Amino acid sequence: MRKEATLSTDELATVPDTSSPAYAAGHPLTRAFDAFASAVTRWAGSPLAFALAVTSVVVWGVTGPFFHYSENWQLVINTGTTIVTFVMVFLIQQSQNKDSVALHLKLNELIASHRAASDKLIGIEDASEDELRRLAAAYLRMASEDAKPRDGA
C-alpha cells in the first residue's frame, strides 16, 4: 500500500485555493457560495431551465404588438438577458474552477500512483504556456523516437 502524501505549507501555496484544506473548512459564506454556484450551474443546464428561457423569449416576442415594439419593450429583454448573463459568468466560473481543481487532483493521484509516470507532471497546470509548449515538444520527440523501428526488430 502506498503512503499518502503530506504537503508542507510551502507546497500548499502552489495548490489552488479551492483544493486546500483551508478552503474545505473555510468561511461559511465561501461554502454557501460554492454550494449555490454548483446548484445554479446544474439547474441552468437542465431541460427545465432551457424551457423557461425559450418560454420567456416567446412570451416577450408575442407581447411585442401589444407594446407596439416600443423601446421599453426591447429594453426588458435586453436588460434581463444582460443581467442573467453577467451573474451566470461568475457562478459558472466558480463551478468550473472547482471541477478543474478536482480533475487535476485526480490526475495527480493517478500520476503519483504509477511507477513509470513522471512526477514532474504533478502540478503542471501552473506552468506557463511556454513551459507547456516545451514539454509538449519533448513528449512529441519522445513519441517519435519510440515509433522508430529498432535495429534487429
C-alpha positions, 0 to 999 in steps of 0.5 A, a space after each residue: 500500500 502506498 503512503 499518502 502524501 503530506 504537503 508542507 505549507 510551502 507546497 500548499 501555496 502552489 495548490 489552488 485555493 479551492 483544493 486546500 484544506 483551508 478552503 474545505 473548512 473555510 468561511 461559511 459564506 465561501 461554502 454557501 457560495 460554492 454550494 449555490 454556484 454548483 446548484 445554479 450551474 446544474 439547474 441552468 443546464 437542465 431541460 427545465 431551465 432551457 424551457 423557461 428561457 425559450 418560454 420567456 423569449 416567446 412570451 416577450 416576442 408575442 407581447 411585442 404588438 401589444 407594446 407596439 415594439 416600443 423601446 421599453 419593450 426591447 429594453 426588458 429583454 435586453 436588460 434581463 438577458 444582460 443581467 442573467 448573463 453577467 451573474 451566470 459568468 461568475 457562478 459558472 466560473 466558480 463551478 468550473 474552477 472547482 471541477 478543474 481543481 478536482 480533475 487535476 487532483 485526480 490526475 495527480 493521484 493517478 500520476 503519483 500512483 504509477 511507477 513509470 509516470 513522471 512526477 514532474 507532471 504533478 502540478 503542471 497546470 501552473 506552468 506557463 504556456 511556454 513551459 507547456 509548449 516545451 514539454 509538449 515538444 519533448 513528449 512529441 520527440 519522445 513519441 517519435 523516437 519510440 515509433 522508430 523501428 529498432 535495429 534487429 526488430 
